[in-house]
Amino acid sequence: MSIKKQRVTVLGSTGSIGVNTLDVMARHPERFEVFALSAATQVDLMLAQCAQFKPQYAVMVKEPQARLLAEKIKQNGLVTQVLWAQDALEMIASHELVDTVMAAIVGAAGLPPCMAAARAGKRLLLANKEALVVGGDVFMRAVHQGGAQLLPIDSEHSAIFQSLPDDPATWDQRIEKIILTASGGPFRTREPASLRHVTPDEACAHPNWVMGRKISVDSATMMNKALEVIEAKYLFGLRPQQIEVVIHPQSIIHSMVQYRDTSVVAQLGTPDMRVPIAYGLAWPERITSGAKALDFTSLANMTFEVADKVRFPGLSLAWQVLDGPAGSTVVLNAANEVAVAAFLDKRIRFDHIHHVNQASLDAVALSEVNDIEGLLALDARVRLVAAQIADRLEM
């Protein structure tokens, strides 16, 4: 029986999630074809991807990179059409020929194309935490109204999705809580007082996962887990008090669901993002991902720890903003993006990241926001406040 190929747009194709997505797709050319790719700055890698996958469109965020890519595309005799700017991202996410959208753009910039894909009723593979953290109820309404199929790609949320009952209508009656696992990052055992001296390179040296610099810093502060708590609330319709985090340094159990009878169902696997990517692309089927299988006979002991609130003060902000006024999650996400960028630029210390986040939450007055324009306006306002707070800090 022949399988109708899925036409896929990969938003953020030159990042780690995008590269892994294309790796999985290349293993199954009979199932998938690339419709469009997007990237921010990596022209040469985008050119190589266009040469291999021959998409109809390639979108760069800014015009100079787009013009350079277009010139190289022409020189290499490729037929891919090069576009640039936000409108182009939304077009390739919602195009009538697209079946599936991998949303892997980092940060709030990924929200508008995610909204476009949701409104157009696409299968939306969500690797962009911020679509839910910033979009919240507004984004989920677009998903439901557009008839989109939302599948989580974060390893933790994919693990939860795989461990839940098939019928969402039964979740409330059957589920006690979900347990998100966290590796603890590179500073899990480091003396908290020494964290002020952490360098960007140290913060980006994750012990288990290969990730971009921003998400690596978020893992080091455990802000990534705070954002995942927020994401889980919207994805699975749970109360914040039903979401728990536990440190599991080996990253073998990716997350767990505890049922009302105290049974725990978990998803295990090697720390390889191709596993949740393959699951999302093929759901409800299973396909080979290219990841190495677990060898239980060679596994070290699996251990679990409570997250240290002194070492990881940002984690508790997840429950603070979920219990706070509407828009609080937008404030936290925007402030954190500003703070992490400042840290990577060596303008603030590692321990200042939490200070910027908390101070921004304290400083920004909130009013009701009901649409994407309001969310993005709030996001922009918070970034100015957070930048001012960061600029006043002394190294």
SULKA-V653389 format. One record per backbone hydrogen bond with DSSP energy under -0.5 kcal/mol. NH is the residue of the N-H (numbers start at 1). CO is the residue of the C=O. E is the energy in kcal/mol with one decimal. If there is no record, write none. Layout:
BEGIN
{{NH;CO;E} {NH;CO;E}}
END
This chain:
BEGIN
{{6;31;-3.4} {8;6;-0.6} {8;33;-2.7} {9;100;-2.5} {10;36;-2.5} {11;9;-0.7} {11;102;-2.8} {12;10;-0.7} {12;38;-0.7} {13;10;-0.6} {13;38;-2.8} {14;38;-0.5} {15;12;-1.1} {18;12;-0.7} {19;15;-2.9} {20;16;-2.1} {21;17;-2.4} {22;18;-2.3} {23;19;-1.8} {24;20;-2.2} {25;21;-2.6} {26;22;-2.3} {27;23;-0.9} {27;24;-0.8} {28;25;-1.7} {29;26;-0.5} {31;28;-1.9} {32;28;-1.9} {33;6;-2.5} {35;8;-3.3} {36;8;-1.2} {37;57;-1.7} {38;10;-1.6} {39;59;-2.3} {43;41;-1.8} {46;42;-2.0} {47;43;-2.5} {48;44;-2.1} {49;45;-2.3} {50;46;-2.5} {51;47;-2.2} {52;48;-1.9} {53;49;-2.9} {54;50;-1.9} {56;35;-1.8} {57;35;-1.5} {58;81;-2.3} {59;37;-2.7} {60;83;-2.3} {61;39;-1.2} {62;40;-0.6} {66;62;-1.8} {67;63;-2.9} {68;64;-2.1} {69;65;-2.6} {70;66;-2.8} {71;67;-2.0} {72;68;-2.0} {73;69;-3.0} {74;70;-2.2} {75;71;-2.3} {76;72;-1.7} {77;74;-1.5} {78;73;-2.4} {81;56;-2.6} {83;58;-2.5} {85;60;-1.2} {88;85;-0.5} {89;85;-1.3} {90;86;-2.1} {91;87;-2.0} {92;88;-2.4} {93;89;-1.3} {94;90;-1.2} {94;91;-0.5} {95;91;-1.1} {98;95;-1.8} {99;7;-2.4} {100;7;-2.1} {101;123;-2.8} {102;9;-3.0} {103;101;-0.8} {103;125;-2.9} {104;11;-1.9} {104;102;-1.0} {110;107;-1.9} {111;108;-1.9} {114;110;-1.5} {115;111;-2.7} {116;112;-2.3} {117;113;-2.3} {118;114;-2.4} {119;115;-2.8} {120;116;-1.5} {121;118;-1.5} {122;117;-2.2} {123;99;-2.3} {124;122;-0.8} {124;149;-2.8} {125;101;-2.9} {125;123;-0.7} {126;124;-0.8} {126;151;-2.5} {127;103;-2.0} {127;125;-0.9} {128;103;-0.6} {129;127;-0.9} {131;128;-1.2} {132;128;-0.5} {132;129;-1.2} {133;129;-2.4} {134;130;-3.0} {135;130;-1.0} {135;131;-0.7} {136;132;-1.8} {138;135;-1.4} {139;135;-1.0} {140;136;-2.2} {141;137;-2.3} {142;138;-1.6} {143;139;-2.0} {144;140;-2.3} {145;141;-3.1} {146;142;-2.2} {147;143;-0.8} {148;143;-2.0} {149;122;-2.0} {150;148;-0.7} {151;124;-2.6} {151;149;-0.6} {153;126;-2.4} {154;126;-0.9} {158;154;-2.8} {159;155;-1.9} {160;156;-2.1} {161;157;-2.6} {162;158;-2.4} {163;159;-1.1} {163;160;-0.8} {164;160;-0.9} {164;161;-0.6} {168;166;-0.8} {170;167;-2.1} {171;168;-1.3} {174;170;-1.6} {175;171;-2.7} {176;258;-2.4} {177;258;-1.9} {178;242;-2.6} {179;256;-3.0} {180;178;-0.5} {180;244;-3.1} {181;254;-0.7} {182;246;-1.9} {187;184;-0.6} {188;185;-0.9} {190;187;-0.7} {194;191;-1.9} {195;192;-1.6} {196;193;-0.6} {197;194;-1.7} {198;195;-1.6} {203;199;-2.3} {204;200;-1.7} {205;202;-1.1} {206;204;-1.5} {211;209;-0.7} {216;212;-1.8} {217;213;-2.2} {218;214;-2.1} {219;215;-1.9} {220;216;-1.8} {221;217;-2.0} {222;218;-1.1} {223;218;-1.2} {224;218;-1.7} {226;222;-1.5} {227;223;-2.6} {228;224;-1.8} {229;225;-2.0} {230;226;-1.7} {231;227;-2.6} {232;228;-2.7} {233;229;-1.8} {234;230;-1.5} {235;231;-2.8} {236;232;-2.5} {237;233;-0.9} {238;233;-0.6} {242;239;-2.4} {243;240;-1.6} {244;178;-2.3} {246;180;-2.3} {247;305;-2.7} {248;182;-3.5} {251;248;-1.8} {254;252;-0.7} {254;267;-2.6} {255;267;-0.7} {256;179;-2.5} {257;265;-2.6} {258;177;-2.7} {259;257;-0.6} {259;263;-3.1} {260;174;-2.3} {262;259;-2.1} {265;257;-2.6} {267;255;-1.6} {269;252;-1.9} {272;270;-2.4} {275;272;-1.9} {277;273;-1.8} {278;274;-2.5} {279;275;-2.1} {280;276;-2.3} {281;277;-2.6} {282;278;-2.1} {283;279;-1.7} {285;282;-2.3} {296;294;-0.7} {298;295;-1.5} {299;296;-0.7} {303;301;-0.5} {305;247;-2.4} {312;308;-2.6} {313;310;-0.5} {315;312;-1.2} {316;313;-0.5} {317;314;-1.2} {318;315;-1.7} {320;316;-1.7} {321;317;-2.6} {322;318;-1.9} {323;319;-1.7} {328;325;-2.0} {331;327;-1.9} {332;328;-2.3} {333;329;-2.2} {334;330;-2.6} {335;331;-2.6} {336;332;-2.2} {337;333;-2.2} {338;334;-2.1} {339;335;-2.7} {340;336;-2.8} {341;337;-2.0} {342;338;-2.2} {343;339;-2.3} {344;340;-2.8} {345;341;-1.6} {346;343;-1.8} {347;342;-3.2} {348;342;-0.8} {352;349;-0.8} {353;349;-0.5} {353;350;-1.3} {355;351;-0.8} {356;352;-2.7} {357;353;-2.1} {358;354;-2.8} {359;355;-2.7} {360;356;-2.1} {361;357;-1.9} {362;358;-1.9} {363;359;-1.5} {364;360;-2.1} {365;363;-0.5} {375;371;-2.0} {376;372;-2.8} {377;373;-2.0} {378;374;-2.3} {379;375;-2.5} {380;376;-2.2} {381;377;-2.1} {382;378;-2.6} {383;379;-1.8} {384;380;-1.4} {385;381;-1.8} {386;382;-3.2} {387;383;-2.3} {388;384;-1.9} {389;385;-2.1} {390;386;-2.7} {391;387;-2.3} {392;388;-1.1} {393;390;-1.2}}
END
